[in-house]
């Protein structure tokens, strides 16, 4: 699913919880910069008009490098405020 299209089509009727980052590919296997890019892109897609609760798609598992977890949360803190 494409976050921007979901927000455009349903954002005036529902809240979105999750979808902050792909926990199967990007978070465990990407670089910190790739993590930052995806988090920023998803926040920018879901943020307009409110109705978004940032969270990973699923649980964060043991193989995720701590650098990627930190990149996710630092980017969230930088981009999420209204």
MILUM-729925 format. One record per residue: residue number from 1; residue in three letters; x, y, z of N, C-alpha, C in turn. Coordinates in nm, 3 decimals. Atoms other than C-alpha are relative to their C-alpha. Layout:
! MILUM-729925
NODE   num   residuo      n_xx      n_yy      n_zz     ca_xx     ca_yy     ca_zz      c_xx      c_yy      c_zz
NODE   NUM       ALA         X         Y         Z         X         Y         Z         X         Y         Z
...
***
This chain:
! MILUM-729925
NODE   num   residuo      n_xx      n_yy      n_zz     ca_xx     ca_yy     ca_zz      c_xx      c_yy      c_zz
NODE     1       UNK     0.083    -0.117     0.000     0.000     0.000     0.000     0.088     0.124     0.000
NODE     2       UNK    -0.075    -0.124     0.012     0.115     0.352    -0.073    -0.057     0.100     0.102
NODE     3       UNK     0.051    -0.088    -0.104     0.088     0.580     0.234    -0.067     0.127    -0.050
NODE     4       UNK     0.056    -0.126     0.051     0.026     0.900     0.036    -0.140    -0.022    -0.058
NODE     5       UNK     0.131     0.030     0.061    -0.264     0.740    -0.155    -0.101    -0.038     0.108
NODE     6       UNK     0.090     0.033    -0.111    -0.413     0.592     0.163    -0.048     0.126     0.069
NODE     7       UNK     0.036    -0.124    -0.068    -0.404     0.933     0.329    -0.095     0.083    -0.085
NODE     8       UNK     0.086    -0.078     0.089    -0.556     1.106     0.026    -0.141    -0.058    -0.008
NODE     9       UNK     0.130     0.064     0.019    -0.838     0.854    -0.006    -0.080    -0.019     0.129
NODE    10       UNK     0.071     0.033    -0.123    -0.921     0.785     0.359     0.033     0.091     0.119
NODE    11       UNK    -0.049    -0.081    -0.111    -0.744     1.046     0.573    -0.101     0.090     0.066
NODE    12       UNK     0.102    -0.086    -0.062    -1.056     1.253     0.633    -0.101    -0.082     0.080
NODE    13       UNK     0.098     0.086    -0.068    -1.241     0.950     0.777     0.059    -0.094     0.104
NODE    14       UNK    -0.059     0.095    -0.094    -0.993     0.735     0.968     0.135     0.053     0.051
NODE    15       UNK    -0.134    -0.025    -0.051    -0.678     0.755     1.180     0.091    -0.112    -0.048
NODE    16       UNK    -0.099     0.101     0.038    -0.362     0.574     1.078     0.092    -0.026     0.117
NODE    17       UNK    -0.089     0.042    -0.108    -0.161     0.378     1.334     0.101    -0.094    -0.060
NODE    18       UNK    -0.105     0.084     0.056     0.170     0.238     1.218     0.038     0.043    -0.140
NODE    19       UNK    -0.045    -0.032     0.135     0.328     0.232     0.878     0.118     0.095    -0.001
NODE    20       UNK    -0.113    -0.092    -0.009     0.623     0.437     1.002     0.123    -0.047    -0.074
NODE    21       UNK    -0.115     0.056     0.070     0.881     0.202     0.856    -0.023    -0.149    -0.024
NODE    22       UNK     0.005     0.142     0.035     0.906    -0.138     0.689     0.095    -0.076     0.093
NODE    23       UNK    -0.083     0.074    -0.096     1.029    -0.377     0.960     0.054    -0.132    -0.055
NODE    24       UNK    -0.053     0.123     0.059     1.103    -0.664     0.722     0.121     0.025    -0.088
NODE    25       UNK    -0.111    -0.028     0.092     1.340    -0.496     0.477     0.082     0.120     0.043
NODE    26       UNK    -0.075    -0.123    -0.021     1.435    -0.137     0.548     0.062     0.007     0.139
NODE    27       UNK    -0.055    -0.015    -0.135     1.473    -0.138     0.927     0.111    -0.102     0.030
NODE    28       UNK    -0.109     0.093    -0.033     1.676    -0.462     0.961     0.116    -0.003    -0.100
NODE    29       UNK    -0.102     0.020     0.103     1.867    -0.451     0.631     0.049     0.129    -0.065
NODE    30       UNK    -0.039    -0.126     0.062     1.886    -0.086     0.525     0.109     0.070     0.080
NODE    31       UNK    -0.098    -0.083    -0.071     2.143     0.173     0.618    -0.077     0.101     0.086
NODE    32       UNK     0.068    -0.104    -0.076     2.065     0.441     0.877    -0.057     0.112    -0.089
NODE    33       UNK     0.051    -0.102     0.090     2.025     0.689     0.591    -0.127    -0.047    -0.072
NODE    34       UNK     0.121     0.054     0.064     1.772     0.462     0.416    -0.117    -0.002     0.100
NODE    35       UNK     0.103    -0.002    -0.104     1.583     0.430     0.744    -0.055     0.142     0.015
NODE    36       UNK     0.041    -0.140    -0.013     1.575     0.809     0.782    -0.088     0.044    -0.116
NODE    37       UNK     0.077    -0.038     0.118     1.450     0.855     0.427    -0.141    -0.058     0.004
NODE    38       UNK     0.132     0.061    -0.002     1.165     0.607     0.468    -0.088     0.058     0.110
NODE    39       UNK     0.078    -0.057    -0.110     1.056     0.743     0.806    -0.050     0.140    -0.039
NODE    40       UNK     0.039    -0.136     0.040     1.055     1.100     0.674    -0.108    -0.004    -0.108
NODE    41       UNK     0.097     0.012     0.110     0.866     1.001     0.358    -0.138    -0.043     0.054
NODE    42       UNK     0.128     0.048    -0.054     0.599     0.814     0.557    -0.065     0.102     0.091
NODE    43       UNK     0.057    -0.105    -0.084     0.555     1.090     0.813    -0.058     0.110    -0.087
NODE    44       UNK     0.050    -0.106     0.088     0.520     1.347     0.536    -0.127    -0.042    -0.073
NODE    45       UNK     0.121     0.048     0.068     0.257     1.128     0.369    -0.120    -0.002     0.094
NODE    46       UNK     0.111     0.018    -0.094     0.046     1.062     0.681    -0.031     0.123     0.085
NODE    47       UNK     0.011    -0.112    -0.094     0.096     1.387     0.876    -0.104     0.107    -0.036
NODE    48       UNK     0.090    -0.112     0.030    -0.112     1.646     0.686    -0.141    -0.020     0.056
NODE    49       UNK     0.136     0.004    -0.053    -0.435     1.722     0.869    -0.015    -0.081     0.127
NODE    50       UNK     0.007     0.080    -0.122    -0.348     1.502     1.167    -0.051    -0.140    -0.028
NODE    51       UNK     0.054     0.134     0.014    -0.483     1.157     1.231     0.103    -0.107    -0.024
NODE    52       UNK    -0.104     0.101     0.021    -0.153     0.968     1.241     0.075    -0.026     0.130
NODE    53       UNK    -0.079     0.042    -0.115     0.016     0.773     1.520     0.118    -0.078    -0.055
NODE    54       UNK    -0.121     0.064     0.054     0.374     0.688     1.427     0.032    -0.128     0.076
NODE    55       UNK    -0.045     0.126    -0.055     0.478     0.328     1.486     0.056    -0.084    -0.114
NODE    56       UNK    -0.046     0.092     0.104     0.671     0.059     1.297    -0.117    -0.086    -0.049
NODE    57       UNK     0.104     0.087     0.055     0.467    -0.176     1.080    -0.028    -0.118     0.094
NODE    58       UNK     0.010     0.114    -0.092     0.534    -0.470     1.318     0.103     0.017     0.111
NODE    59       UNK    -0.099    -0.005    -0.108     0.757    -0.552     1.615     0.140     0.017    -0.056
NODE    60       UNK    -0.142    -0.012     0.035     1.124    -0.461     1.605     0.069    -0.124     0.056
NODE    61       UNK    -0.060     0.127    -0.041     1.319    -0.787     1.616     0.149     0.014     0.030
NODE    62       UNK    -0.138     0.000    -0.049     1.663    -0.877     1.747     0.105     0.031    -0.105
NODE    63       UNK    -0.104    -0.021     0.102     1.845    -0.854     1.412     0.012     0.143    -0.049
NODE    64       UNK    -0.005    -0.140     0.043     1.777    -0.482     1.369     0.118     0.069     0.068
NODE    65       UNK    -0.114    -0.071    -0.060     2.098    -0.283     1.418    -0.049     0.119     0.084
NODE    66       UNK     0.039    -0.110    -0.088     2.073    -0.035     1.704     0.011     0.135    -0.071
NODE    67       UNK    -0.015    -0.125     0.076     2.193     0.237     1.463    -0.126     0.031    -0.080
NODE    68       UNK     0.122    -0.021     0.077     1.879     0.184     1.256    -0.117     0.037     0.090
NODE    69       UNK     0.106    -0.037    -0.096     1.651     0.199     1.560     0.018     0.146     0.039
NODE    70       UNK    -0.027    -0.139    -0.037     1.819     0.524     1.665    -0.033     0.095    -0.116
NODE    71       UNK     0.031    -0.084     0.116     1.788     0.664     1.311    -0.150     0.018    -0.015
NODE    72       UNK     0.146    -0.008     0.009     1.416     0.582     1.312    -0.055     0.100     0.101
NODE    73       UNK     0.055    -0.087    -0.105     1.345     0.755     1.643     0.050     0.144    -0.012
NODE    74       UNK    -0.050    -0.137     0.018     1.570     1.055     1.575    -0.074     0.071    -0.113
NODE    75       UNK     0.073    -0.059     0.112     1.397     1.114     1.243    -0.144     0.028     0.038
NODE    76       UNK     0.136    -0.023    -0.050     1.057     1.073     1.405    -0.005     0.127     0.083
NODE    77       UNK    -0.001    -0.118    -0.085     1.144     1.333     1.668     0.019     0.128    -0.080
NODE    78       UNK    -0.028    -0.118     0.083     1.270     1.572     1.401    -0.117     0.037    -0.089
NODE    79       UNK     0.101    -0.025     0.105     0.979     1.536     1.157    -0.145    -0.004     0.047
NODE    80       UNK     0.138     0.031    -0.036     0.670     1.449     1.358    -0.080     0.115     0.059
NODE    81       UNK     0.077    -0.105    -0.066     0.578     1.771     1.536    -0.077     0.085    -0.102
NODE    82       UNK     0.085    -0.082     0.087     0.300     1.985     1.391     0.030     0.146     0.020
***
